[in-house]
Amino acid sequence: MKDFRYKHHLSYPEDGDPIIGKIIELTNKSKMSSSQVCKKAGISINAITGWKASHGVGQRNPSLRKVQAVLDALGYKLVVRKGDL
């Protein structure tokens, strides 16, 4: 059975954490809702909505494990590479 729930697009301020912003951007571009992404990643729906809603003072920063799980659920991989100094 297909899930026909309305897909709500999350928003995030441009001056917020760039990793959270990228996760929200990729989630919005996906064909899955936030709850579907979280379920596939094995994390609580409160994770993504908490990251989005709590920018600024008292910000809840995601753990690296959760970032990797969400990216994996979306079909992406976190890569670290040496940059120009």
C-alpha positions in Angstrom: 0.0 0.0 0.0 1.4 3.4 -1.0 1.7 6.2 1.5 -0.3 9.2 0.1 0.3 11.6 3.0 0.9 15.2 2.2 4.6 15.9 1.9 5.4 19.1 3.9 8.5 21.0 2.9 10.6 22.1 5.8 12.3 25.5 5.9 15.5 26.5 7.6 17.2 29.9 7.9 20.1 30.6 5.6 22.3 31.6 8.6 21.6 28.3 10.4 23.9 25.3 10.6 25.0 24.4 7.1 24.8 20.6 7.7 21.3 20.8 9.1 20.4 23.1 6.2 21.7 20.6 3.7 19.8 17.7 5.3 16.6 19.7 5.1 17.3 20.7 1.5 17.9 17.0 0.6 14.8 15.9 2.5 12.7 18.5 0.6 14.1 17.3 -2.7 13.4 13.6 -1.9 10.1 11.8 -2.6 9.8 11.0 1.1 8.2 12.9 3.9 10.4 13.8 7.0 8.7 11.1 9.0 9.5 8.5 6.2 13.1 9.6 6.2 13.4 9.4 10.0 11.7 6.0 10.0 14.1 4.7 7.3 17.1 6.2 9.2 15.9 4.6 12.5 15.6 7.9 14.3 12.7 9.8 15.9 10.8 12.3 13.8 11.5 14.8 16.6 15.2 14.7 15.4 14.7 16.6 12.1 12.0 18.8 13.3 14.0 19.6 16.5 17.1 20.5 14.4 15.0 22.7 12.2 13.0 24.4 15.0 15.8 25.0 17.5 18.3 27.1 15.5 20.0 29.8 17.5 20.1 29.8 21.3 19.7 26.4 22.8 20.2 24.8 19.5 20.0 21.0 19.4 22.9 19.8 17.3 22.6 16.4 15.6 25.0 13.6 16.4 27.2 12.5 13.6 25.5 9.0 13.7 22.1 10.6 13.1 23.5 12.8 10.3 24.9 9.7 8.6 21.7 7.7 9.1 19.6 10.5 7.5 22.0 10.9 4.6 22.0 7.2 4.1 18.2 7.1 4.1 18.2 9.8 1.4 20.8 7.9 -0.7 23.8 10.2 0.2 27.1 9.7 2.0 29.0 12.1 4.2 32.5 12.7 2.8 35.4 14.6 4.4 38.1 15.9 2.2 41.1 18.2 2.6 40.3 21.8 1.6 42.3 24.7 0.5 44.0 26.6 3.4 
